[in-house]
Amino acid sequence: MRWIDQLSDWAGRLSAWMFFVIACMITWEVVARYVFLAPTIWAEEMSQFFQIWATYLAAGWVLKNRQLIVIDLFLVRMWPRLRRIVDIFSLLFIALFCGVAIYYGSEILLESIRMGRATSTMLGVPKWMTESAIPVGFGLLLLQTLAELLRQLRGDAPAIAGTDFGSLD
């Protein structure tokens, strides 16, 4: 499981750097457009490309570091054992969703490669370059989900759902 955690950490760091690069691209576009009166043909599309990849690459890191958005109104009032069951159910649901996203994302990706689809911009970037982010990102999330599920089943993981404000056992 350590290599899955390291892979999620690496993907999370790459994602953070990609968001930094997006900020640089957008800043450059604003300067080029309003100071030099010469907008670029690449900044908008490339920043969108990076945003798609950065978002999907970060998913495993977000799960690993317990940074998912949760509604914990009831969860914090649950007994730890019940909260653990909810966490396991949540992880199983995430794994199922990942499987569906990987399956259909891969179908769309392969179809785009087969058809040679490209964006309808001046750059004409092949669609597979952005569409591949879905199976890759959800693949990383699935790996991290399985690692977290194993930790939950072993009983050596903190709660994913809710915040532990003390034992109610």
C-alpha positions in Angstrom: 0.0 0.0 0.0 3.0 2.3 0.5 3.5 2.6 -3.3 -0.1 3.6 -3.8 0.3 6.3 -1.1 3.5 7.5 -2.8 1.8 7.5 -6.2 -1.1 9.6 -4.8 1.4 12.0 -3.2 3.3 12.3 -6.5 0.1 12.9 -8.5 -1.0 15.4 -5.9 2.3 17.4 -6.1 2.1 17.3 -9.9 -1.5 18.6 -9.7 -0.5 21.5 -7.4 2.3 22.5 -9.9 -0.2 22.3 -12.7 -2.5 24.7 -10.9 0.5 27.0 -10.5 1.2 26.8 -14.2 -2.4 27.6 -14.9 -2.1 30.8 -12.9 1.0 31.7 -14.9 -0.7 31.0 -18.2 -3.8 33.1 -17.3 -1.6 35.9 -16.0 0.4 35.9 -19.2 -2.8 35.9 -21.3 -4.1 39.0 -19.4 -0.8 40.8 -19.9 -0.5 39.8 -23.5 -4.1 40.8 -24.2 -4.4 44.1 -22.3 -0.8 45.4 -22.2 0.6 44.2 -25.6 -2.8 44.0 -27.4 -1.7 40.6 -28.7 -3.8 37.8 -27.2 -2.4 34.3 -27.4 -4.0 31.4 -29.2 -2.9 28.8 -26.7 -3.4 30.1 -23.1 -7.1 29.5 -22.7 -7.1 26.0 -24.2 -3.9 24.9 -22.4 -5.1 26.2 -19.1 -8.3 24.2 -19.5 -6.2 21.1 -20.5 -4.1 21.5 -17.4 -7.1 22.1 -15.2 -8.8 18.9 -16.3 -5.6 16.9 -15.7 -4.8 18.6 -12.4 -8.3 17.9 -11.1 -8.3 14.2 -11.9 -4.7 13.7 -10.8 -5.5 15.2 -7.4 -8.4 12.8 -6.6 -6.4 10.1 -5.0 -4.4 12.5 -2.9 -7.6 14.2 -1.7 -9.0 10.8 -0.6 -5.7 9.8 1.1 -5.5 13.0 3.1 -9.2 12.9 4.1 -10.0 16.1 2.3 -13.2 15.0 0.7 -16.3 17.1 1.2 -18.5 15.4 3.7 -21.7 16.3 5.4 -20.9 15.4 9.0 -24.0 16.6 10.8 -25.0 13.0 11.7 -21.6 11.4 11.3 -20.0 13.1 14.3 -22.8 11.9 16.5 -22.4 8.2 15.4 -20.6 5.6 17.4 -17.1 4.9 16.0 -18.1 1.4 14.8 -21.1 2.7 12.9 -18.9 5.5 11.5 -16.4 2.9 10.3 -19.2 1.0 8.6 -20.3 4.2 6.9 -16.7 4.8 5.8 -16.5 1.3 4.3 -19.8 1.7 2.5 -18.6 5.0 1.2 -15.3 3.5 -0.1 -17.2 0.7 -1.8 -19.4 3.2 -3.5 -16.4 5.3 -4.6 -14.7 2.1 -5.9 -17.9 1.2 -7.9 -18.1 4.7 -9.3 -14.4 4.6 -10.3 -15.0 1.4 -12.1 -17.9 2.9 -14.1 -15.9 6.0 -14.9 -12.9 4.0 -16.0 -15.0 1.8 -18.2 -17.0 4.5 -20.0 -14.1 7.0 -20.0 -11.9 4.4 -21.7 -14.6 3.7 -24.3 -14.8 7.4 -25.1 -11.0 7.7 -25.2 -10.7 4.8 -27.6 -13.4 6.1 -29.8 -11.7 9.5 -30.0 -8.4 7.8 -30.9 -10.1 5.7 -33.6 -12.0 8.7 -35.1 -9.1 11.2 -34.7 -11.3 13.8 -32.9 -9.7 17.1 -32.1 -10.8 20.3 -30.5 -12.4 22.9 -32.7 -9.9 25.6 -31.9 -6.9 27.0 -33.7 -4.6 24.5 -31.9 -6.8 21.5 -32.8 -5.5 19.5 -29.8 -6.4 15.8 -30.1 -9.3 15.0 -27.8 -7.7 11.9 -26.4 -5.2 14.1 -24.6 -7.9 15.5 -22.3 -10.2 12.5 -22.3 -7.4 10.2 -21.1 -7.4 12.2 -17.8 -10.6 10.4 -16.8 -9.5 6.8 -16.9 -6.0 7.8 -15.5 -7.4 9.9 -12.7 -10.2 7.5 -11.7 -7.6 4.7 -11.9 -5.4 6.5 -9.4 -8.5 7.2 -7.2 -9.5 3.5 -7.4 -6.1 2.4 -6.3 -6.2 4.8 -3.3 -9.8 3.8 -2.5 -8.8 0.1 -2.4 -5.8 1.0 -0.1 -8.1 3.0 2.2 -10.7 0.2 2.2 -8.0 -2.3 3.2 -6.9 0.1 6.0 -10.5 0.4 7.2 -11.1 -3.4 7.2 -7.9 -3.9 9.2 -9.0 -1.2 11.6 -5.9 0.9 11.3 -7.3 4.0 9.5 -8.9 7.2 10.9 -12.5 7.8 9.9 -13.0 9.2 6.5 -16.6 10.4 7.1 -16.9 13.0 9.8 -14.6 14.3 12.4 -13.6 12.4 15.5 -14.7 14.7 18.4 -14.2 12.0 20.9 -15.4 8.5 21.5 -19.1 7.9 21.8 -18.6 4.2 22.5 
